[in-house]
Amino acid sequence: MILMGNFQQVSPYEPICFTEAEVERILQQPNLRRFTGLRDYIIMLLLLDTGIRLSELSALLLSDL
């Protein structure tokens, strides 16, 4: 079992969905004045907007964009 968000237990095969408020809070965390914060923000947007898997994101090359 996995504990997420409001600490409900879910099956490892059940997708976890964030509320709009949770997404807004997550996206407010990176410091956009720093390179690493901007990088992290863009990574989070890509994950949230496209549904791409983390393994797919980490395998992306500049030539893929």
Secondary structure as UniProt FT lines:
FT   STRAND          2..4
FT   TURN            5..7
FT   STRAND          8..10
FT   TURN            12..13
FT   HELIX           20..27
FT   TURN            32..33
FT   HELIX           35..50
FT   HELIX           54..58
FT   HELIX           62..64
//
